[in-house]
Amino acid sequence: MFEHLEPRVLLMADLLERADEWSPETFAAELHRRAGAAVVTVEDDRLLTASGLGRTMPATSAGPWARYVAAGIDVSTFQPLAPTTPPE
């Protein structure tokens, strides 16, 4: 399953709220910093939902993986996806 590290609804609400305060460069940097995603198992998704973190962020500053850590998911086992080469 494809999962946003920070729920999109929260990210977009915050970005739109601050859009007038930030320069285009700051806006782009914040979007880049917070728009990460992961491929998770169905069980990981169930853990997020069961912990109440399916669409919210925990009250912690544990970084982009805060929801996963708070839900008891071992993020040390996550690995980056290998880049793919487009067919010629």
BAVODREN-828619 format. One record per atom (N, C-alpha, C): atom name; residue number from 1; z, y, x; residue in one letter. Coordinates in nm, 2 decimals. Atoms other than C-alpha are relative to their C-alpha. Layout:
N
{lodo CA	bavex NUM	c3 Z	c2 Y	c1 X	panu a};
...
END
This chain:
88
{lodo N	bavex 1	c3 0.00	c2 -0.12	c1 0.08	panu m};
{lodo CA	bavex 1	c3 0.00	c2 0.00	c1 0.00	panu m};
{lodo C	bavex 1	c3 0.00	c2 0.12	c1 0.09	panu m};
{lodo N	bavex 2	c3 0.01	c2 -0.13	c1 -0.07	panu f};
{lodo CA	bavex 2	c3 -0.08	c2 0.35	c1 0.12	panu f};
{lodo C	bavex 2	c3 0.11	c2 0.09	c1 -0.06	panu f};
{lodo N	bavex 3	c3 -0.11	c2 -0.08	c1 0.04	panu e};
{lodo CA	bavex 3	c3 0.23	c2 0.57	c1 0.11	panu e};
{lodo C	bavex 3	c3 0.01	c2 0.12	c1 0.09	panu e};
{lodo N	bavex 4	c3 -0.02	c2 -0.12	c1 -0.07	panu h};
{lodo CA	bavex 4	c3 0.28	c2 0.93	c1 0.20	panu h};
{lodo C	bavex 4	c3 0.14	c2 0.01	c1 0.05	panu h};
{lodo N	bavex 5	c3 -0.14	c2 -0.01	c1 -0.06	panu l};
{lodo CA	bavex 5	c3 0.58	c2 0.99	c1 0.43	panu l};
{lodo C	bavex 5	c3 0.08	c2 0.10	c1 -0.08	panu l};
{lodo N	bavex 6	c3 -0.06	c2 -0.09	c1 0.09	panu e};
{lodo CA	bavex 6	c3 0.67	c2 1.29	c1 0.22	panu e};
{lodo C	bavex 6	c3 -0.08	c2 0.00	c1 -0.13	panu e};
{lodo N	bavex 7	c3 0.08	c2 0.00	c1 0.13	panu p};
{lodo CA	bavex 7	c3 0.58	c2 1.27	c1 -0.15	panu p};
{lodo C	bavex 7	c3 -0.09	c2 0.12	c1 -0.01	panu p};
{lodo N	bavex 8	c3 0.10	c2 -0.11	c1 0.01	panu r};
{lodo CA	bavex 8	c3 0.27	c2 1.48	c1 -0.21	panu r};
{lodo C	bavex 8	c3 0.04	c2 0.11	c1 -0.09	panu r};
{lodo N	bavex 9	c3 -0.04	c2 -0.10	c1 0.10	panu v};
{lodo CA	bavex 9	c3 0.42	c2 1.65	c1 -0.51	panu v};
{lodo C	bavex 9	c3 0.10	c2 0.10	c1 0.07	panu v};
{lodo N	bavex 10	c3 -0.10	c2 -0.08	c1 -0.07	panu l};
{lodo CA	bavex 10	c3 0.71	c2 1.78	c1 -0.29	panu l};
{lodo C	bavex 10	c3 -0.07	c2 0.09	c1 0.10	panu l};
{lodo N	bavex 11	c3 0.07	c2 -0.07	c1 -0.11	panu l};
{lodo CA	bavex 11	c3 0.48	c2 1.87	c1 0.00	panu l};
{lodo C	bavex 11	c3 -0.08	c2 0.12	c1 -0.06	panu l};
{lodo N	bavex 12	c3 0.09	c2 -0.10	c1 0.06	panu m};
{lodo CA	bavex 12	c3 0.23	c2 2.06	c1 -0.22	panu m};
{lodo C	bavex 12	c3 0.08	c2 0.12	c1 -0.06	panu m};
{lodo N	bavex 13	c3 -0.09	c2 -0.11	c1 0.06	panu a};
{lodo CA	bavex 13	c3 0.51	c2 2.25	c1 -0.41	panu a};
{lodo C	bavex 13	c3 0.05	c2 0.09	c1 0.11	panu a};
{lodo N	bavex 14	c3 -0.06	c2 -0.08	c1 -0.10	panu d};
{lodo CA	bavex 14	c3 0.67	c2 2.36	c1 -0.09	panu d};
{lodo C	bavex 14	c3 -0.11	c2 0.09	c1 0.07	panu d};
{lodo N	bavex 15	c3 0.11	c2 -0.07	c1 -0.07	panu l};
{lodo CA	bavex 15	c3 0.34	c2 2.46	c1 0.08	panu l};
{lodo C	bavex 15	c3 -0.05	c2 0.12	c1 -0.09	panu l};
{lodo N	bavex 16	c3 0.04	c2 -0.11	c1 0.09	panu l};
{lodo CA	bavex 16	c3 0.23	c2 2.66	c1 -0.23	panu l};
{lodo C	bavex 16	c3 0.11	c2 0.11	c1 -0.01	panu l};
{lodo N	bavex 17	c3 -0.11	c2 -0.10	c1 0.01	panu e};
{lodo CA	bavex 17	c3 0.57	c2 2.83	c1 -0.25	panu e};
{lodo C	bavex 17	c3 0.00	c2 0.09	c1 0.12	panu e};
{lodo N	bavex 18	c3 -0.01	c2 -0.08	c1 -0.12	panu r};
{lodo CA	bavex 18	c3 0.55	c2 2.95	c1 0.11	panu r};
{lodo C	bavex 18	c3 -0.14	c2 0.05	c1 0.05	panu r};
{lodo N	bavex 19	c3 0.14	c2 -0.04	c1 -0.05	panu a};
{lodo CA	bavex 19	c3 0.17	c2 3.02	c1 0.13	panu a};
{lodo C	bavex 19	c3 -0.01	c2 0.15	c1 0.03	panu a};
{lodo N	bavex 20	c3 0.01	c2 -0.15	c1 -0.03	panu d};
{lodo CA	bavex 20	c3 0.22	c2 3.40	c1 0.11	panu d};
{lodo C	bavex 20	c3 0.08	c2 0.04	c1 0.12	panu d};
{lodo N	bavex 21	c3 -0.09	c2 -0.03	c1 -0.11	panu e};
{lodo CA	bavex 21	c3 0.48	c2 3.39	c1 0.38	panu e};
{lodo C	bavex 21	c3 -0.06	c2 -0.04	c1 0.14	panu e};
{lodo N	bavex 22	c3 0.04	c2 0.05	c1 -0.12	panu w};
{lodo CA	bavex 22	c3 0.29	c2 3.20	c1 0.64	panu w};
{lodo C	bavex 22	c3 -0.15	c2 0.04	c1 0.04	panu w};
{lodo N	bavex 23	c3 0.14	c2 -0.02	c1 -0.04	panu s};
{lodo CA	bavex 23	c3 -0.02	c2 3.27	c1 0.85	panu s};
{lodo C	bavex 23	c3 -0.08	c2 -0.12	c1 -0.02	panu s};
{lodo N	bavex 24	c3 0.08	c2 0.12	c1 0.01	panu p};
{lodo CA	bavex 24	c3 -0.31	c2 3.04	c1 0.82	panu p};
{lodo C	bavex 24	c3 0.03	c2 -0.11	c1 0.10	panu p};
{lodo N	bavex 25	c3 -0.03	c2 0.10	c1 -0.11	panu e};
{lodo CA	bavex 25	c3 -0.22	c2 2.88	c1 1.15	panu e};
{lodo C	bavex 25	c3 0.13	c2 -0.07	c1 -0.03	panu e};
{lodo N	bavex 26	c3 -0.13	c2 0.06	c1 0.04	panu t};
{lodo CA	bavex 26	c3 0.14	c2 2.82	c1 1.04	panu t};
{lodo C	bavex 26	c3 -0.01	c2 -0.10	c1 -0.11	panu t};
{lodo N	bavex 27	c3 0.03	c2 0.08	c1 0.12	panu f};
{lodo CA	bavex 27	c3 0.02	c2 2.68	c1 0.71	panu f};
{lodo C	bavex 27	c3 -0.06	c2 -0.13	c1 0.05	panu f};
{lodo N	bavex 28	c3 0.07	c2 0.12	c1 -0.05	panu a};
{lodo CA	bavex 28	c3 -0.22	c2 2.44	c1 0.89	panu a};
{lodo C	bavex 28	c3 0.09	c2 -0.09	c1 0.08	panu a};
{lodo N	bavex 29	c3 -0.09	c2 0.08	c1 -0.08	panu a};
{lodo CA	bavex 29	c3 0.05	c2 2.33	c1 1.14	panu a};
{lodo C	bavex 29	c3 0.10	c2 -0.07	c1 -0.08	panu a};
{lodo N	bavex 30	c3 -0.10	c2 0.06	c1 0.08	panu e};
{lodo CA	bavex 30	c3 0.30	c2 2.26	c1 0.87	panu e};
{lodo C	bavex 30	c3 -0.06	c2 -0.11	c1 -0.08	panu e};
{lodo N	bavex 31	c3 0.07	c2 0.11	c1 0.07	panu l};
{lodo CA	bavex 31	c3 0.05	c2 2.06	c1 0.67	panu l};
{lodo C	bavex 31	c3 -0.03	c2 -0.12	c1 0.09	panu l};
{lodo N	bavex 32	c3 0.03	c2 0.11	c1 -0.09	panu h};
{lodo CA	bavex 32	c3 -0.05	c2 1.86	c1 0.97	panu h};
{lodo C	bavex 32	c3 0.13	c2 -0.07	c1 0.04	panu h};
{lodo N	bavex 33	c3 -0.13	c2 0.06	c1 -0.04	panu r};
{lodo CA	bavex 33	c3 0.32	c2 1.80	c1 1.06	panu r};
{lodo C	bavex 33	c3 0.05	c2 -0.09	c1 -0.11	panu r};
{lodo N	bavex 34	c3 -0.07	c2 0.07	c1 0.11	panu r};
{lodo CA	bavex 34	c3 0.42	c2 1.68	c1 0.71	panu r};
{lodo C	bavex 34	c3 -0.09	c2 -0.09	c1 -0.08	panu r};
{lodo N	bavex 35	c3 0.09	c2 0.07	c1 0.09	panu a};
{lodo CA	bavex 35	c3 0.11	c2 1.51	c1 0.57	panu a};
{lodo C	bavex 35	c3 -0.03	c2 -0.14	c1 0.05	panu a};
{lodo N	bavex 36	c3 0.02	c2 0.14	c1 -0.05	panu g};
{lodo CA	bavex 36	c3 0.15	c2 1.17	c1 0.74	panu g};
{lodo C	bavex 36	c3 0.01	c2 -0.10	c1 -0.10	panu g};
{lodo N	bavex 37	c3 0.00	c2 0.11	c1 0.10	panu a};
{lodo CA	bavex 37	c3 0.11	c2 0.84	c1 0.57	panu a};
{lodo C	bavex 37	c3 0.02	c2 -0.13	c1 0.08	panu a};
{lodo N	bavex 38	c3 -0.02	c2 0.13	c1 -0.06	panu a};
{lodo CA	bavex 38	c3 0.18	c2 0.48	c1 0.63	panu a};
{lodo C	bavex 38	c3 -0.05	c2 -0.11	c1 -0.10	panu a};
{lodo N	bavex 39	c3 0.03	c2 0.12	c1 0.09	panu v};
{lodo CA	bavex 39	c3 0.06	c2 0.14	c1 0.50	panu v};
{lodo C	bavex 39	c3 0.13	c2 -0.08	c1 0.00	panu v};
{lodo N	bavex 40	c3 -0.12	c2 0.07	c1 0.01	panu v};
{lodo CA	bavex 40	c3 0.36	c2 -0.04	c1 0.37	panu v};
{lodo C	bavex 40	c3 -0.02	c2 -0.12	c1 -0.09	panu v};
{lodo N	bavex 41	c3 0.01	c2 0.12	c1 0.08	panu t};
{lodo CA	bavex 41	c3 0.42	c2 -0.37	c1 0.21	panu t};
{lodo C	bavex 41	c3 0.05	c2 0.03	c1 -0.14	panu t};
{lodo N	bavex 42	c3 -0.05	c2 -0.01	c1 0.14	panu v};
{lodo CA	bavex 42	c3 0.49	c2 -0.42	c1 -0.16	panu v};
{lodo C	bavex 42	c3 0.15	c2 0.00	c1 0.00	panu v};
{lodo N	bavex 43	c3 -0.15	c2 0.00	c1 -0.01	panu e};
{lodo CA	bavex 43	c3 0.85	c2 -0.50	c1 -0.07	panu e};
{lodo C	bavex 43	c3 0.05	c2 0.13	c1 0.05	panu e};
{lodo N	bavex 44	c3 -0.04	c2 -0.14	c1 -0.05	panu d};
{lodo CA	bavex 44	c3 0.88	c2 -0.17	c1 0.13	panu d};
{lodo C	bavex 44	c3 0.00	c2 0.10	c1 -0.12	panu d};
{lodo N	bavex 45	c3 0.02	c2 -0.09	c1 0.11	panu d};
{lodo CA	bavex 45	c3 0.75	c2 0.01	c1 -0.18	panu d};
{lodo C	bavex 45	c3 0.11	c2 -0.02	c1 -0.10	panu d};
{lodo N	bavex 46	c3 -0.10	c2 0.03	c1 0.09	panu r};
{lodo CA	bavex 46	c3 1.00	c2 -0.17	c1 -0.40	panu r};
{lodo C	bavex 46	c3 0.14	c2 0.06	c1 0.05	panu r};
{lodo N	bavex 47	c3 -0.13	c2 -0.05	c1 -0.06	panu l};
{lodo CA	bavex 47	c3 1.29	c2 -0.07	c1 -0.16	panu l};
{lodo C	bavex 47	c3 0.00	c2 0.15	c1 -0.02	panu l};
{lodo N	bavex 48	c3 0.00	c2 -0.15	c1 0.02	panu l};
{lodo CA	bavex 48	c3 1.18	c2 0.30	c1 -0.18	panu l};
{lodo C	bavex 48	c3 0.03	c2 0.03	c1 -0.14	panu l};
{lodo N	bavex 49	c3 -0.02	c2 -0.03	c1 0.14	panu t};
{lodo CA	bavex 49	c3 1.17	c2 0.29	c1 -0.55	panu t};
{lodo C	bavex 49	c3 0.14	c2 -0.03	c1 -0.05	panu t};
{lodo N	bavex 50	c3 -0.14	c2 0.04	c1 0.03	panu a};
{lodo CA	bavex 50	c3 1.50	c2 0.10	c1 -0.59	panu a};
{lodo C	bavex 50	c3 0.10	c2 0.09	c1 0.05	panu a};
{lodo N	bavex 51	c3 -0.10	c2 -0.09	c1 -0.06	panu s};
{lodo CA	bavex 51	c3 1.68	c2 0.34	c1 -0.36	panu s};
{lodo C	bavex 51	c3 -0.01	c2 0.14	c1 -0.06	panu s};
{lodo N	bavex 52	c3 0.02	c2 -0.14	c1 0.06	panu g};
{lodo CA	bavex 52	c3 1.56	c2 0.64	c1 -0.58	panu g};
{lodo C	bavex 52	c3 -0.08	c2 0.09	c1 0.09	panu g};
{lodo N	bavex 53	c3 0.08	c2 -0.09	c1 -0.09	panu l};
{lodo CA	bavex 53	c3 1.33	c2 0.77	c1 -0.30	panu l};
{lodo C	bavex 53	c3 -0.15	c2 -0.02	c1 -0.02	panu l};
{lodo N	bavex 54	c3 0.14	c2 0.01	c1 0.03	panu g};
{lodo CA	bavex 54	c3 1.00	c2 0.69	c1 -0.46	panu g};
{lodo C	bavex 54	c3 -0.07	c2 0.13	c1 0.00	panu g};
{lodo N	bavex 55	c3 0.06	c2 -0.13	c1 0.02	panu r};
{lodo CA	bavex 55	c3 0.93	c2 1.05	c1 -0.53	panu r};
{lodo C	bavex 55	c3 0.09	c2 0.12	c1 0.05	panu r};
{lodo N	bavex 56	c3 -0.09	c2 -0.11	c1 -0.05	panu t};
{lodo CA	bavex 56	c3 1.21	c2 1.24	c1 -0.35	panu t};
{lodo C	bavex 56	c3 0.03	c2 -0.03	c1 0.15	panu t};
{lodo N	bavex 57	c3 -0.04	c2 0.01	c1 -0.14	panu m};
{lodo CA	bavex 57	c3 1.34	c2 1.30	c1 0.00	panu m};
{lodo C	bavex 57	c3 0.15	c2 0.00	c1 0.00	panu m};
{lodo N	bavex 58	c3 -0.15	c2 0.00	c1 -0.01	panu p};
{lodo CA	bavex 58	c3 1.70	c2 1.22	c1 0.10	panu p};
{lodo C	bavex 58	c3 0.05	c2 0.13	c1 0.06	panu p};
{lodo N	bavex 59	c3 -0.06	c2 -0.12	c1 -0.05	panu a};
{lodo CA	bavex 59	c3 1.93	c2 1.50	c1 0.19	panu a};
{lodo C	bavex 59	c3 0.04	c2 -0.02	c1 0.15	panu a};
{lodo N	bavex 60	c3 -0.02	c2 0.03	c1 -0.15	panu t};
{lodo CA	bavex 60	c3 1.90	c2 1.44	c1 0.57	panu t};
{lodo C	bavex 60	c3 -0.11	c2 0.06	c1 0.08	panu t};
{lodo N	bavex 61	c3 0.10	c2 -0.05	c1 -0.09	panu s};
{lodo CA	bavex 61	c3 1.71	c2 1.58	c1 0.86	panu s};
{lodo C	bavex 61	c3 -0.05	c2 -0.11	c1 0.09	panu s};
{lodo N	bavex 62	c3 0.04	c2 0.11	c1 -0.09	panu a};
{lodo CA	bavex 62	c3 1.60	c2 1.24	c1 0.99	panu a};
{lodo C	bavex 62	c3 -0.15	c2 0.00	c1 0.03	panu a};
{lodo N	bavex 63	c3 0.14	c2 0.00	c1 -0.03	panu g};
{lodo CA	bavex 63	c3 1.24	c2 1.35	c1 1.02	panu g};
{lodo C	bavex 63	c3 -0.09	c2 -0.06	c1 -0.10	panu g};
{lodo N	bavex 64	c3 0.09	c2 0.05	c1 0.09	panu p};
{lodo CA	bavex 64	c3 0.93	c2 1.22	c1 0.86	panu p};
{lodo C	bavex 64	c3 0.02	c2 -0.14	c1 -0.06	panu p};
{lodo N	bavex 65	c3 -0.03	c2 0.13	c1 0.04	panu w};
{lodo CA	bavex 65	c3 1.06	c2 0.87	c1 0.83	panu w};
{lodo C	bavex 65	c3 0.13	c2 -0.01	c1 -0.08	panu w};
{lodo N	bavex 66	c3 -0.13	c2 -0.01	c1 0.06	panu a};
{lodo CA	bavex 66	c3 1.38	c2 0.98	c1 0.65	panu a};
{lodo C	bavex 66	c3 0.01	c2 -0.09	c1 -0.13	panu a};
{lodo N	bavex 67	c3 0.00	c2 0.08	c1 0.13	panu r};
{lodo CA	bavex 67	c3 1.29	c2 0.81	c1 0.31	panu r};
{lodo C	bavex 67	c3 0.01	c2 -0.15	c1 0.04	panu r};
{lodo N	bavex 68	c3 0.00	c2 0.14	c1 -0.04	panu y};
{lodo CA	bavex 68	c3 1.22	c2 0.48	c1 0.48	panu y};
{lodo C	bavex 68	c3 0.13	c2 -0.05	c1 0.06	panu y};
{lodo N	bavex 69	c3 -0.13	c2 0.03	c1 -0.06	panu v};
{lodo CA	bavex 69	c3 1.53	c2 0.48	c1 0.69	panu v};
{lodo C	bavex 69	c3 0.11	c2 -0.01	c1 -0.10	panu v};
{lodo N	bavex 70	c3 -0.10	c2 -0.01	c1 0.11	panu a};
{lodo CA	bavex 70	c3 1.75	c2 0.58	c1 0.39	panu a};
{lodo C	bavex 70	c3 -0.02	c2 -0.12	c1 -0.09	panu a};
{lodo N	bavex 71	c3 0.02	c2 0.12	c1 0.09	panu a};
{lodo CA	bavex 71	c3 1.59	c2 0.29	c1 0.19	panu a};
{lodo C	bavex 71	c3 0.03	c2 -0.13	c1 0.07	panu a};
{lodo N	bavex 72	c3 -0.04	c2 0.13	c1 -0.07	panu g};
{lodo CA	bavex 72	c3 1.69	c2 0.04	c1 0.46	panu g};
{lodo C	bavex 72	c3 -0.13	c2 -0.07	c1 0.06	panu g};
{lodo N	bavex 73	c3 0.12	c2 0.06	c1 -0.05	panu i};
{lodo CA	bavex 73	c3 1.33	c2 -0.01	c1 0.59	panu i};
{lodo C	bavex 73	c3 0.01	c2 0.02	c1 0.16	panu i};
{lodo N	bavex 74	c3 0.00	c2 -0.01	c1 -0.15	panu d};
{lodo CA	bavex 74	c3 1.31	c2 -0.08	c1 0.97	panu d};
{lodo C	bavex 74	c3 -0.13	c2 0.05	c1 0.05	panu d};
{lodo N	bavex 75	c3 0.12	c2 -0.07	c1 -0.04	panu v};
{lodo CA	bavex 75	c3 1.05	c2 0.17	c1 1.08	panu v};
{lodo C	bavex 75	c3 -0.04	c2 -0.04	c1 0.14	panu v};
{lodo N	bavex 76	c3 0.04	c2 0.03	c1 -0.14	panu s};
{lodo CA	bavex 76	c3 1.06	c2 0.04	c1 1.44	panu s};
{lodo C	bavex 76	c3 -0.11	c2 -0.11	c1 0.00	panu s};
{lodo N	bavex 77	c3 0.11	c2 0.10	c1 0.00	panu t};
{lodo CA	bavex 77	c3 0.83	c2 -0.24	c1 1.33	panu t};
{lodo C	bavex 77	c3 -0.13	c2 0.05	c1 -0.05	panu t};
{lodo N	bavex 78	c3 0.13	c2 -0.06	c1 0.04	panu f};
{lodo CA	bavex 78	c3 0.56	c2 0.00	c1 1.20	panu f};
{lodo C	bavex 78	c3 -0.08	c2 0.02	c1 0.13	panu f};
{lodo N	bavex 79	c3 0.09	c2 -0.02	c1 -0.11	panu q};
{lodo CA	bavex 79	c3 0.26	c2 0.03	c1 1.42	panu q};
{lodo C	bavex 79	c3 -0.12	c2 0.09	c1 -0.05	panu q};
{lodo N	bavex 80	c3 0.12	c2 -0.08	c1 0.04	panu p};
{lodo CA	bavex 80	c3 -0.03	c2 0.28	c1 1.42	panu p};
{lodo C	bavex 80	c3 -0.12	c2 -0.09	c1 -0.03	panu p};
{lodo N	bavex 81	c3 0.12	c2 0.07	c1 0.03	panu l};
{lodo CA	bavex 81	c3 -0.35	c2 0.17	c1 1.27	panu l};
{lodo C	bavex 81	c3 -0.10	c2 0.02	c1 0.12	panu l};
{lodo N	bavex 82	c3 0.10	c2 -0.02	c1 -0.11	panu a};
{lodo CA	bavex 82	c3 -0.62	c2 0.10	c1 1.53	panu a};
{lodo C	bavex 82	c3 -0.12	c2 0.08	c1 -0.05	panu a};
{lodo N	bavex 83	c3 0.12	c2 -0.08	c1 0.04	panu p};
{lodo CA	bavex 83	c3 -0.90	c2 0.35	c1 1.52	panu p};
{lodo C	bavex 83	c3 -0.12	c2 -0.09	c1 -0.02	panu p};
{lodo N	bavex 84	c3 0.12	c2 0.08	c1 0.03	panu t};
{lodo CA	bavex 84	c3 -1.22	c2 0.21	c1 1.38	panu t};
{lodo C	bavex 84	c3 -0.13	c2 0.08	c1 0.05	panu t};
{lodo N	bavex 85	c3 0.13	c2 -0.06	c1 -0.05	panu t};
{lodo CA	bavex 85	c3 -1.57	c2 0.28	c1 1.52	panu t};
{lodo C	bavex 85	c3 -0.10	c2 -0.01	c1 -0.12	panu t};
{lodo N	bavex 86	c3 0.10	c2 0.01	c1 0.11	panu p};
{lodo CA	bavex 86	c3 -1.82	c2 0.37	c1 1.25	panu p};
{lodo C	bavex 86	c3 -0.12	c2 -0.08	c1 0.04	panu p};
{lodo N	bavex 87	c3 0.12	c2 0.08	c1 -0.04	panu p};
{lodo CA	bavex 87	c3 -2.12	c2 0.13	c1 1.23	panu p};
{lodo C	bavex 87	c3 -0.11	c2 0.09	c1 0.04	panu p};
{lodo N	bavex 88	c3 0.11	c2 -0.08	c1 -0.04	panu e};
{lodo CA	bavex 88	c3 -2.43	c2 0.25	c1 1.40	panu e};
{lodo C	bavex 88	c3 -0.12	c2 -0.01	c1 -0.09	panu e};
END
